[in-house]
């Protein structure tokens, strides 16, 4: 399975001018929802990521809402473990909806795309504050080129380097190209 081919075929590898959840700007955006809307793709990606994480012997998959929900569920299914999610409450990633973790839980945090690793680190903090041990993290795409440090061993199906810019140094902004804000974290983009 070629992951980037799935993204291209699904129209999920976008070019333009995007503001990411980190606040950075980029000429490339990966809209995972367009790939994951196809259950057969979601299942295949989840199985592939689960294979990479299986040696960590996780007992729970925890994903940040909303981007990590589908892939987290598929990784949990492939591993045969619970798949739960954290969501922002007053700007803090929190376990809600009756979800809980125990000190005996070995958690892997699953994301769709990692750029800076902020959402993953915030989700790791939520798991640790619940008393669980986070043994690793995974994502379909690591668009940091492998530079994002999430504080635990991390695996991705694809590692990419897509240029990002601070807003005040963005060549697309300087050229007057309108910025798009796709994604799920409010209206600020997500990758």
C-alpha positions, 0 to 999 in steps of 0.5 A: 500500500502506498499511503501517498497514492491513497492521499492523491487518489482521494484528493487529500493532498492539497496545494495552496496557502494554508494556516495550520493548527500550529499557526504556521503557514504552508503551501501543502495540506493533508486532509486525512478525512478525505482518505479516511472517509473510505472504510477500506482505506481507514482499515488498511492504514489502521492495520499498518500503523498497528503493526508498527506499534504492536511491539509496545504492547498497548492496552488502550489507544487514545486519540485527540478529537477530532482528527485522530478519531477514525484512525485511532479507532482503526488502530484499536481494532487492529490491536484488539484494544479499546480506542478512546479519545480526548477532547478540548475542554477550556483549551485543555485536552481532557478525557470526557464522556465517561472515558477513563484510564488506569495506572495499569494501562499502556497507552499509544496516542494516535493522530492523523497528522503530526506537524509540531506534535502539540496535539500529541503532547497534550493528549499524552499529558491527559493520559499521564494526568489520568495515571496511565503510562504512555508507551508510544505515539503514532500517526499516518503522516509525520509532516515534520520530517521526523523533527517533532519530538512528542516525548515518547517513541513515535512511528508514522506510515509516512514522513514528509518535509513540507515547508512551513512559515511563520505568518510574518515570513510567509512568502504566500502572504507577502504575495497576497495569496488568500489563506485557507483554514481547513481542519478541525481545531476551531477554524484555525486548521489542523495538521 
